[in-house]
């Protein structure tokens, strides 16, 4: 059963919130540190000696998703943890399909002690486990002291991030935020310099650029057709720019007609135009994320929607000579329209039936130590959601990720998009919204049909919600 959301109604109505630019500069300077490899590791001044004293169970099993951030960080942090906690032995399970791997363990009532997996993993098991309250309450963990500091763990976290770690509306924290990112469009800055092109601010400039690129044999746009949810990196920010915060909140809450307003329809028609004008890179709908991104790196398309993990994820993939990642905010219809950028985070969990919760909590705390945050940036190109993240990893900032952060200093508004929670459903709301994009791109579905499909899905979800009132 798929869970459409992990975010409850009490918060979904205010998920796009007014937070000071200063706080979001902190957030995104943290994100900036994600993507440069090879930084020398500094010795940890707060290394704990004989820290395992008091842990009766010194065996810890951790399960981690091996995705864009890889697994080398987890392998190294396990070595550090075992060295700092003498006698502790950590069994690490890392796999791109980690939820499939641990499913038999969960069914047998013997889950791992610690889990890192993104909310968007393909099985929807993380969302389902949240929906069935299968994870441990971590409120006490965040109230307890941070390692090596005289403040509670929650006191070192990025401002406001724990608000998004309370899925049930009871004020309790059930997930530990780690990787943070910003999303938008990405392009090759070197190619633009070579051709004398300027990044587009408006959609008219976007289309004009597509015409110029077509004379060079380059498509305007591509995306991972096998995973069309990547379009969310630009769709929601486009709708926010056109319809305002209220329009996006209405969609998040499945309000009747919210996906078919004139403002939203205007945005959806951009994709129809992309198909009709031949701007889409041929073969896009059959490509997975790695394939689409690889073609993008070869200058087969000017733009691809993605997050700030992209440069690190593709670090070992061949590309056009001199390729230079660039970040672009989603264009707007008018040059003075407000611009938005979607932000997101991933999380760590402790299953409710874990055998060694005590040591698992210590392992989570360990992730927030200064030296470990540096290690994370070095090994995974990821960065943790703490206030000091920018300073700790500032030497790891690639230009593209820096650009994705500094937009918030120029009045761009950050937001998180999360669906209102519903009872379990046999479908995924993200699939219902994004899968039709491929059909639209192939010319087999109109925007009106896309809207009708989503509105019918919204009606089903409203009916479910009415039954549990």
C-alpha positions in Angstrom: 0.0 0.0 0.0 1.4 3.4 -1.0 1.4 6.3 1.4 0.8 9.6 -0.5 2.4 11.7 2.1 4.2 11.7 5.4 3.1 15.3 6.3 -0.1 15.8 8.3 -2.8 18.2 7.5 -2.0 20.4 10.6 1.3 21.3 8.9 0.6 20.9 5.2 -1.5 24.0 5.2 1.5 26.1 6.2 4.3 24.0 4.7 5.3 27.0 2.4 6.2 29.3 5.2 7.8 32.7 5.7 11.2 32.1 7.2 13.8 34.8 7.2 16.3 34.9 4.4 19.0 34.7 7.0 17.8 31.3 8.2 17.6 30.0 4.6 21.0 31.2 3.8 22.1 29.0 6.7 20.1 26.2 5.2 21.5 26.5 1.8 25.1 27.3 2.7 24.7 23.9 4.5 23.6 22.5 1.2 26.5 24.1 -0.6 29.0 21.9 1.2 27.7 18.8 -0.5 29.6 18.2 -3.6 33.4 18.5 -3.6 35.5 15.5 -3.0 39.0 15.0 -1.8 39.1 17.4 1.2 41.6 16.4 3.9 40.0 15.1 7.0 40.8 17.0 10.2 41.3 15.1 13.4 38.3 15.1 15.7 38.9 17.2 18.8 35.9 15.7 20.5 36.7 12.0 19.8 35.2 10.0 22.6 37.5 7.6 24.4 36.0 4.3 25.7 32.6 5.7 24.8 31.0 2.3 24.6 31.0 2.0 28.4 27.4 1.5 29.5 26.1 0.0 26.2 25.2 -3.5 27.2 24.5 -4.5 23.6 27.5 -3.6 21.4 26.2 -5.1 18.1 24.6 -2.7 15.8 23.0 -3.4 12.4 22.5 -0.4 10.0 20.7 -0.4 6.7 21.5 2.4 4.2 20.3 3.4 0.8 23.0 3.3 -1.8 22.0 6.1 -4.1 23.3 9.4 -5.3 25.4 9.8 -2.1 26.9 6.4 -2.5 28.1 4.1 0.4 31.7 5.1 0.9 30.7 7.6 3.7 28.8 4.9 5.6 31.7 2.5 5.3 34.1 5.1 6.7 31.8 6.4 9.4 31.3 2.8 10.7 35.1 2.4 11.0 35.3 5.7 12.9 32.4 4.8 15.2 33.9 1.4 16.0 37.2 3.1 16.8 35.6 5.7 19.1 33.4 3.1 20.8 35.7 0.2 21.7 34.0 -3.2 21.6 31.2 -2.0 19.3 30.7 -3.9 16.0 28.6 -2.5 13.3 27.1 -4.7 10.5 26.3 -2.5 7.5 23.8 -3.4 4.8 24.0 -1.1 1.8 22.0 -1.5 -1.4 20.3 0.6 -4.0 17.1 -1.4 -3.2 17.6 -1.4 0.5 13.9 -1.6 1.4 13.6 -4.8 -0.7 16.6 -6.2 1.1 15.3 -5.6 4.6 11.7 -6.4 3.9 12.1 -10.1 5.1 13.8 -8.7 8.2 10.9 -6.4 8.9 8.3 -9.2 8.3 10.2 -11.5 10.7 10.1 -8.8 13.4 13.9 -8.4 13.2 14.4 -5.0 11.5 17.8 -3.3 11.4 18.6 -1.0 14.3 19.2 2.0 12.1 17.8 2.9 8.7 18.7 5.6 6.2 16.4 5.7 3.2 14.8 8.6 1.2 11.1 9.2 1.4 11.0 8.8 -2.4 12.5 5.3 -2.6 10.7 3.2 -5.2 8.9 0.7 -3.0 7.1 3.4 -0.9 7.9 1.3 2.1 9.4 4.2 4.1 6.1 6.1 3.7 4.2 3.0 4.5 6.2 2.4 7.7 5.6 6.0 8.7 1.9 5.6 8.1 1.8 2.4 10.2 3.9 4.1 13.0 6.7 1.6 12.6 9.5 4.0 13.6 10.7 5.0 17.1 9.9 8.4 18.7 13.1 10.3 18.6 12.0 13.4 20.6 14.0 12.4 23.6 17.1 11.9 21.5 16.9 15.5 20.2 16.2 16.8 23.7 19.4 15.1 25.0 22.9 16.7 24.7 24.7 16.8 21.4 28.0 14.9 21.5 30.8 17.1 22.8 28.6 20.1 23.3 26.7 21.6 26.1 23.4 22.1 24.2 20.6 19.7 23.3 20.9 18.0 19.9 17.9 20.0 18.7 19.8 23.2 19.4 22.4 22.5 16.7 19.9 21.6 14.0 19.1 23.9 11.2 16.3 26.3 12.2 12.8 24.9 11.5 14.0 21.5 10.1 12.5 19.5 12.9 9.1 20.9 12.2 9.2 18.7 9.1 10.2 15.6 11.2 6.9 15.4 13.1 4.6 13.4 10.9 1.6 12.9 13.1 0.8 16.3 14.5 1.5 15.2 18.1 4.7 17.4 18.4 7.0 14.3 18.5 10.0 13.8 16.2 10.2 10.4 14.4 12.9 11.1 11.8 16.4 12.5 12.0 17.1 14.9 9.1 20.4 14.5 7.3 20.9 15.4 3.6 19.4 18.7 2.4 19.2 19.9 -1.2 17.7 22.5 -3.5 16.1 21.8 -6.8 15.7 23.5 -10.2 17.1 23.2 -13.7 20.8 22.5 -14.6 22.8 23.4 -17.6 26.3 23.5 -19.0 27.8 26.9 -18.2 30.8 26.3 -20.5 28.5 25.6 -23.5 26.5 28.8 -22.8 29.8 30.8 -22.7 31.0 29.2 -25.9 27.8 30.0 -27.8 27.2 33.4 -26.2 23.9 32.4 -24.7 22.4 33.8 -21.5 20.4 31.7 -19.0 16.7 32.4 -19.5 14.7 34.4 -16.9 11.4 34.0 -18.7 9.7 31.2 -20.6 9.8 33.3 -23.8 13.6 33.4 -23.4 13.6 29.7 -22.7 11.8 28.9 -26.0 14.0 31.3 -28.0 17.0 29.5 -26.6 15.6 26.2 -27.7 15.3 27.5 -31.3 19.0 28.6 -31.2 20.1 25.3 -29.8 18.2 23.3 -32.4 20.4 24.9 -35.1 23.3 23.3 -33.2 21.6 19.9 -33.1 20.9 20.2 -29.4 17.5 19.6 -27.8 16.1 22.1 -25.3 15.1 19.7 -22.5 15.3 16.2 -21.2 14.3 14.4 -18.0 14.3 10.9 -16.6 11.2 9.5 -18.4 11.3 6.3 -16.3 11.1 8.4 -13.2 9.0 11.5 -14.3 8.7 12.6 -10.7 12.0 14.5 -11.3 9.7 17.0 -13.1 8.7 18.1 -9.6 12.0 19.9 -9.4 10.5 22.5 -11.7 6.7 22.0 -11.7 5.9 23.1 -8.2 8.1 26.1 -8.3 6.5 27.1 -11.6 3.1 26.8 -10.1 4.1 28.8 -7.0 5.4 31.6 -9.2 2.2 31.7 -11.3 -0.5 31.0 -8.7 1.1 32.0 -5.4 1.5 30.1 -2.2 -2.3 29.7 -1.8 -2.5 27.9 -5.1 0.2 25.4 -4.2 -1.3 24.8 -0.7 -4.7 24.0 -2.4 -3.0 21.3 -4.5 -1.2 19.8 -1.5 -4.5 19.5 0.2 -6.4 18.0 -2.8 -8.8 20.8 -3.0 -11.4 20.5 -5.7 -10.4 22.2 -8.9 -7.0 23.2 -7.6 -5.1 21.3 -10.4 -7.2 22.9 -13.1 -7.1 26.6 -12.3 -6.1 28.9 -15.2 -2.8 29.6 -13.5 -2.0 25.9 -13.1 -3.2 25.0 -16.6 -0.9 27.7 -18.0 2.1 25.9 -16.4 1.0 22.5 -17.5 0.7 23.7 -21.1 4.4 24.3 -21.1 5.0 20.6 -21.3 2.5 20.2 -24.1 4.3 22.9 -26.0 7.6 21.2 -25.3 6.2 18.1 -27.0 4.5 19.9 -29.9 7.6 22.0 -30.7 10.0 19.2 -30.8 12.0 20.7 -27.9 12.2 17.4 -26.0 15.3 15.3 -26.5 14.4 12.2 -28.6 14.0 9.0 -26.6 13.6 10.9 -23.3 10.5 9.0 -22.1 12.4 5.7 -22.1 15.5 6.9 -20.1 16.1 6.3 -16.5 17.8 9.0 -14.4 21.4 7.9 -15.1 20.8 7.7 -18.8 19.0 11.0 -19.1 21.7 12.7 -17.0 24.5 11.1 -19.1 22.9 12.4 -22.3 22.7 15.9 -20.7 26.4 15.7 -19.9 27.1 15.1 -23.5 25.3 18.3 -24.5 22.4 16.4 -26.1 20.0 18.7 -24.2 20.4 22.2 -22.7 18.4 21.6 -19.5 17.5 18.9 -17.1 15.4 19.1 -13.8 17.3 17.9 -10.8 18.6 18.6 -7.3 22.0 19.8 -6.1 23.2 16.2 -5.6 23.5 16.0 -9.4 27.1 17.0 -9.8 28.3 14.6 -7.1 26.1 11.7 -8.4 27.6 12.0 -11.9 31.2 12.7 -10.9 32.6 9.6 -12.6 30.5 9.8 -15.8 32.1 10.9 -19.1 31.0 14.3 -20.4 31.6 16.9 -23.0 35.0 18.5 -22.8 35.1 21.4 -20.3 31.6 20.7 -19.0 30.7 23.1 -16.2 27.5 22.6 -14.1 25.2 25.5 -13.8 22.1 26.0 -11.7 19.0 27.8 -13.1 15.8 28.8 -11.3 12.6 27.8 -13.1 11.7 30.5 -15.6 8.6 32.6 -15.1 6.1 34.1 -17.6 6.9 37.7 -16.8 10.4 39.1 -16.0 9.2 40.5 -12.7 7.2 37.5 -11.5 8.4 36.0 -8.2 10.7 33.0 -8.3 10.6 30.0 -6.0 12.9 27.0 -5.5 11.9 23.8 -3.9 14.0 22.4 -1.1 14.0 18.9 0.4 15.7 16.7 3.0 16.4 13.0 3.6 16.3 11.3 7.0 17.4 8.5 9.3 15.1 6.3 11.3 15.1 3.7 14.1 12.5 1.0 13.6 10.2 0.5 16.6 11.1 -3.2 16.8 14.8 -2.6 16.6 16.8 -4.7 19.1 19.5 -2.1 19.9 17.7 1.3 20.1 20.2 2.7 22.6 23.2 2.3 20.4 21.3 3.3 17.3 20.4 6.6 19.0 24.1 7.1 19.8 25.0 6.4 16.1 22.5 9.1 15.0 24.0 11.5 17.4 27.4 10.7 16.0 26.3 11.8 12.6 26.0 15.4 13.9 29.5 15.7 15.2 31.6 18.4 13.5 34.3 16.0 12.3 31.7 13.5 11.0 29.9 16.3 9.1 33.2 17.1 7.4 33.7 13.4 6.6 30.2 13.3 5.1 30.9 16.2 2.8 34.2 14.6 1.7 32.9 11.1 1.1 29.4 11.4 -0.1 29.1 14.9 -1.5 26.2 15.3 0.9 25.8 17.6 3.9 23.9 17.5 7.1 21.1 19.9 8.2 22.9 21.6 11.1 23.4 25.3 11.7 27.2 25.1 11.4 27.2 23.0 8.2 28.4 25.8 6.0 31.5 26.7 8.0 32.3 23.0 8.6 32.4 22.1 4.9 33.0 25.4 3.2 36.1 24.1 1.4 33.9 21.5 -0.4 31.7 23.9 -2.3 31.5 23.4 -6.1 30.4 26.4 -8.1 27.0 24.9 -9.2 25.9 24.2 -5.7 27.1 27.6 -4.5 24.9 29.2 -7.2 21.9 27.1 -6.1 22.4 28.5 -2.6 23.0 32.2 -3.3 19.7 32.6 -5.1 18.0 33.0 -1.7 20.1 36.1 -1.1 18.4 37.6 -4.2 14.9 37.4 -3.0 14.0 33.9 -4.3 11.6 32.1 -2.0 12.3 28.6 -0.8 9.6 26.1 0.0 8.9 22.5 0.7 6.1 20.6 -1.1 4.5 17.8 0.8 1.1 16.1 0.2 -1.5 16.0 2.9 -1.5 12.7 4.7 -4.3 10.3 3.9 -5.2 6.7 5.0 -3.3 4.0 3.0 -4.1 3.8 -0.7 -3.4 1.3 -3.4 -1.8 4.0 -5.5 0.9 6.7 -5.2 -0.3 10.3 -5.5 3.1 11.2 -7.1 2.6 8.5 -9.8 -0.9 9.8 -10.5 0.4 13.3 -11.0 3.6 12.7 -12.8 3.2 9.5 -14.9 0.8 11.2 -17.3 3.7 13.6 -18.3 5.2 10.9 -20.5 1.8 10.4 -22.3 1.5 14.2 -22.8 5.1 14.3 -24.2 4.2 11.6 -26.7 1.2 13.5 -27.8 -1.2 10.9 -26.6 -2.8 12.9 -23.8 -4.0 16.6 -23.7 -3.4 18.9 -20.7 -7.2 18.8 -20.1 -7.1 15.0 -19.8 -4.1 15.3 -17.5 -6.0 17.7 -15.3 -9.1 15.5 -15.3 -7.0 12.5 -14.3 -5.5 14.3 -11.3 -8.7 15.9 -10.2 -10.4 12.4 -10.1 -7.5 11.2 -8.0 -7.9 14.2 -5.7 -11.6 13.3 -5.4 -10.7 9.8 -4.3 -8.4 11.1 -1.6 -10.9 13.6 -0.4 -13.4 10.7 0.0 -10.9 8.8 2.0 -10.3 11.8 4.3 -14.0 12.3 4.8 -14.3 8.7 6.0 -11.8 9.3 8.8 -13.1 12.6 10.1 
